Amino acid sequence: MFEFFTDLNPESSSYFIGAFALLVASFTSLFSVVNPLAAMPVFLSLTNRFTHEERKRTAFKSCLYMFALLVVFLLIGTYVLSFFGISLPGVRIAGGLIIMRAGYSMLNPKDPGKKLTEEGEAAALEKEDISFSPLALPLLSGPGSIAVVIGFASQAASPTDYLVNAISIFLVVLTTFGFLRLAPISAKYIGYTGLNVMTRLMGFIVLAISVQFILSGISQYFNIGV
């Protein structure tokens, strides 16, 4: 889907336009799977006994762990694919299906989307530090986001592509931190209904991105144009 971005002349303005387009596409794809909007209620429930400073510190540490995990998989993603013999079209179709599931959940807020089991939530409430588990892993950087990041790595054809994808990961993490910090305020003034409305508005765009991912994988596998 993104090959043409890496073939642009670095000396031309179109190169920077292509890099920006790649940044927007990768940010949107990863953001839809991470879906910090759906993580906000879980964060609030797990930190309901925390003070303001403890919540802030927990959100920061969780996002820091999230960034480290996703960057590691960005760097080793191609080696993982080579080890298991996974083709690029397969990665694109799988990534599209993951994003499609995220988009469907965003269009149907009644589907809980991100949640913990009762046992997992009880165990988390008993822990002193929940920033790594269960917040960073698996809530924010779970199997879906890791798979999408590996897909980024499989399509990167130059160090610039890796840099752009790393920047998109950083922006998603920064946005997620903002959502977690605003969670108490949003729950107070917007409420869960408002969060559901915002999630629905993003759902259609996310579904369109997922379909494009799948069409791109199919077209490459059968060597046809879409």
HUGI-V366102 format. One record per run of one state. SS is the DSSP state (H for helix, E for strand, L for the rest). FROM is the first residue (numbers start at 1). TO is the last residue. Records with the same first field share a line. If there is no record, write none. Layout:
SS = FROM-TO ; FROM-TO
This chain:
L = 1-2 ; 7-12 ; 35-35 ; 47-51 ; 85-87 ; 108-117 ; 127-130 ; 141-142 ; 156-158 ; 190-190 ; 222-226
H = 3-6 ; 13-34 ; 36-46 ; 52-84 ; 88-107 ; 118-126 ; 131-140 ; 143-155 ; 159-189 ; 191-221
